[in-house]
Amino acid sequence: MENTTPTLGLSIHLKADFDTALARVTDALKSEGFGVLTEIDVKDTLKKKLDVDFRPYKILGACNPPLAYRALSAAPQIGLLLPCNVTVSQADDATIEVSIIDPLMMANVLSHPELQTVADEARQRLERVIAKLKE
């Protein structure tokens, strides 16, 4: 199940346990030059702050430094939309949903020709991340 239309993001469902899926996502991102700068454990945060139980759900802040540099050099305001968010969440007992923000959607927020070029390259890399996760 994959969504590759220019919407909020690209998604795939993995048949794996949560920790295995998280490791696979991190490795696939790394293979395309993205490092994980931040990791927000939504389940843990909601438990601590609201004392509610929530499914395993993490938000990863992924960054490809050369692409980020090009984007920030072209339009410093793009920093408000960085890093690229990736969510890894328990969809049901058997699958993990992985969603990645679509850089084309992000670039459309600011009208700048050079951002479009960077977003196109970032999108291609993130599509390859999704393809690696299918393997």
N, C-alpha and C positions, 0 to 999 in steps of 0.2 A: 504494500500500500504506500504509494508515494505521491506527493503533490509537488509538481515542479512548475506550476503556473505562477506568474508573478503576483503573489499575494503576500500575506504577512510572513510566510516562511515555507521552508522545505521540510517535509516530515516523512518518517519511516517508522514502522513497527518492527521490533526485534524480538525473536523468540530466545530469550536469555533471562538470567536472573539480573537484578538491578546492578549489583557490583560489577558483573561481567560486562553488561551493556555500557556502564559508565567508563570502564577501562577501554573498551573497544572504541567508544566515541573519542576519548582523549587521544588514543593512538592514531585514529583516522584523521583527526584534526592536525596532529603533529606531522603526519605524512604530507600534508598540504601547507606546512609552514605556519600553522596557527598554534600558539601556546595558550594555555588556560591561565589567565591572570587572576580571576576571581572564581570562587565557588560558593554559592549560597545554598544552604541546606534548608529548603522551605519547610519540610516536615519538622525538623528540629526547631526551627524558629517559631513556627506556629504553636508547637507544643509548649515552648518556653514562654512565649508572649501571651498566648490566648488559652493555653491548656486544652487545646483541641487535637484530636488525632487526624492526621492527614496521610495520604499515601506517600511513598517515597518519591521525592521530587527535588531535583537539583537544577539550579540555573548556573551555567558556566559562562563566564565572560571570556570569549576567545578573541585573540588578536594575532594578526599577521603584521609584524612591525613594518616591513617595507610598504605594504598597502596602506597601513594606517598613516605612515609618514607622508605618502603621496596625497592621501585624502586630506589630512590636516594642513598640508602646505597649500593645497588648492582652495580649501574652504575651512578655516579654523572652527567654524560653528558646527562642523560635522562631529566634533568631539562630544557633543551632547548625545549623539546616537551610538557612540563607541563604548566599549568593545561590542563585537557581535555576540548577541545572546544565543545560547544553545540550551534547550531544556531537555532533561532526561527524566521521565516520569513513569511510574507504574501505571499502565493502562488498565490491565486486568491481571488475573492470576498467571497468565501465560505470556504476556507481552509487555514490552517496554516501548513507550513512544519517545522518539527523538525528534525534536523540532529545531530548526536553525533559521534565524532571521534571514530574510531575503535582502541582500545588499542592494538590489535594484529598487526595492521599496524604500530603503533608507535614502538612496541617492535622489529619489523623486521628491523628497522633502525639500531639498535645496536644488535650485536650478543652476547647475554649473557643469559645463561640458567635460572638464577633466575628471570630475567626480563620476560621471557616467562610465568613463574608461576604467577607473579603479573598481567601480561596482561590478562591471562586466567581468573583470578578471577574478574578483572575489567570488562572484556567483559561480563561475566555472570551477574554481577550487572547491567550493562548498558542495557543488553537485558531485564532484569526485569523492568527497567525504561520504556523501549518501551512497554512492556506488560502492565504495569500499565496505560500508556497513552491510550491504546486500550480500557480500561474499560469504 
